[in-house]
Amino acid sequence: TRDSEVIMGVRPEDVLVSLEPQRDFLESKVYFFQQMGNVGYVNLETGSDIITAMVNPSFEGRTGEKIFIKFHENHIHIFDKISEKTII
């Protein structure tokens, strides 16, 4: 129904990250960074949610620092919160 709650899903490789403000990017905050070989993963705090983004292992963001994110629009997935069925 039109009033149903939804869940947005996006893969870590589909989250764009910038240390500087960019047009159409959302403000977030670095929660945790982990380097895993030739790739890094940064957990980002956005309100009450944590989003994981895949970044270059030389990523220079620090815990608590403001960071800016944007999602690849063609790779966002929307699910019905109750049934967990894919909407988009």
PAVEXLO-593030 format. One record per residue (C-alpha): z, y, x; residue in one letter. Coordinates in steps of 0.2 Angstrom, whole numbers, padded with zeros to 4 digits, always signed. Example, Ala and Ser with C-alpha at 12.3 -4.5 7.8 and 13.67 -1.06 7.14 Angstrom:
# residues 2
+0039-0022+0062A +0036-0005+0068S 
END
This chain:
# residues 88
+0000+0000+0000T -0002+0018+0005R +0017+0020+0008D +0019+0004+0019S +0027+0007+0036E +0016+0002+0051V +0018-0003+0069I +0007+0004+0083M +0003-0007+0097G -0006-0003+0113V -0008-0013+0129R -0001-0005+0145P -0018-0003+0153E -0023+0007+0138D -0010+0021+0141V -0016+0036+0151L -0002+0044+0161V -0001+0061+0169S +0012+0070+0179L +0005+0087+0173E +0003+0092+0155P -0015+0088+0148Q -0024+0093+0132R -0020+0080+0118D -0006+0071+0129F +0011+0068+0122L +0027+0072+0131E +0037+0057+0137S +0050+0053+0150K +0051+0040+0164V +0063+0027+0159Y +0060+0014+0173F +0046+0010+0186F +0042-0006+0194Q +0029-0010+0207Q +0022-0028+0206M +0009-0030+0220G -0006-0020+0218N -0001-0013+0201V +0014-0003+0194G +0022-0003+0177Y +0031+0012+0170V +0042+0011+0155N +0042+0028+0145L +0054+0034+0133E +0046+0043+0118T +0060+0047+0105G +0069+0030+0101S +0054+0020+0108D +0050+0013+0125I +0031+0011+0129I +0025+0002+0145T +0010+0009+0154A +0001+0001+0169M -0001+0013+0184V -0006+0014+0202N +0008+0007+0213P +0009+0024+0222S +0015+0032+0206F +0027+0046+0210E +0036+0048+0193G +0055+0047+0194R +0068+0041+0181T +0072+0055+0169G +0056+0065+0174E +0044+0072+0160K +0028+0063+0160I +0013+0065+0148F +0004+0051+0140I -0012+0047+0129K -0018+0031+0122F -0036+0025+0123H -0041+0028+0105E -0052+0013+0104N -0039+0001+0109H -0024+0006+0097I -0019-0008+0086H -0010-0005+0069I +0000-0018+0060F +0009-0019+0044D +0028-0018+0048K +0033-0031+0035I +0018-0044+0035S +0014-0040+0054E -0005-0042+0048K -0017-0032+0058T -0023-0016+0049I -0034-0009+0063I 
END
